[in-house]
Amino acid sequence: EKEVVDTILKIAKKVAHSYTFASYEIEDIEQEAFLIGVAGLEKYDQSRPLDNFMYVHINNRLKTFKRDKYLNLLLVLLTHGLYNIATDGDISQDVQLLEMLENIDDKLPSDMRADYLKLKNGTPLPKNRRAKVIALIQDIIDGESYEEG
């Protein structure tokens, strides 16, 4: 049992740095990777090496985790008219979106982070707090500075 936990932890630490994004710190991703690894044990075929299975399983699930979190925020941005998708199939739109999301995360004041994460993850927020976060995102996108407080 200890060997299994150690293997999962080793793989989680090894791949986590590739999946840090937005407001997720490396420790958050390591923890998510560990939980993914533990959950994946029920699918593990013991005739195969655990390291290989965990590496592939954790990597694939973290890709999905990162994509889903970005898509949740994209949905919020689109819903509130804060982001427009070009109709010409321009691939640079993906790069622009990622840059926009990183910019929002970089400039987001710490006192708004919890509400931002709830909004990003699709967790319900009271209407006034939701509006405040959306207004803040709009200000960041428009290049306006924001003072904490």
ABEGO torsion letter per residue (X at the ends): XAAAAAAAAAAAAAAAAAABBEABBAAAAAAAAAAAAAAAAAABBAABBAAAAAAAAAAAAAAAAAAAAAAAAAAAAAAAGABBBBAAGBAAAAAAAAAAAAAAAAABBAAAAAAAAAAAAGBBBBAAAAAAAAAAAAAAAAGBBBBBX
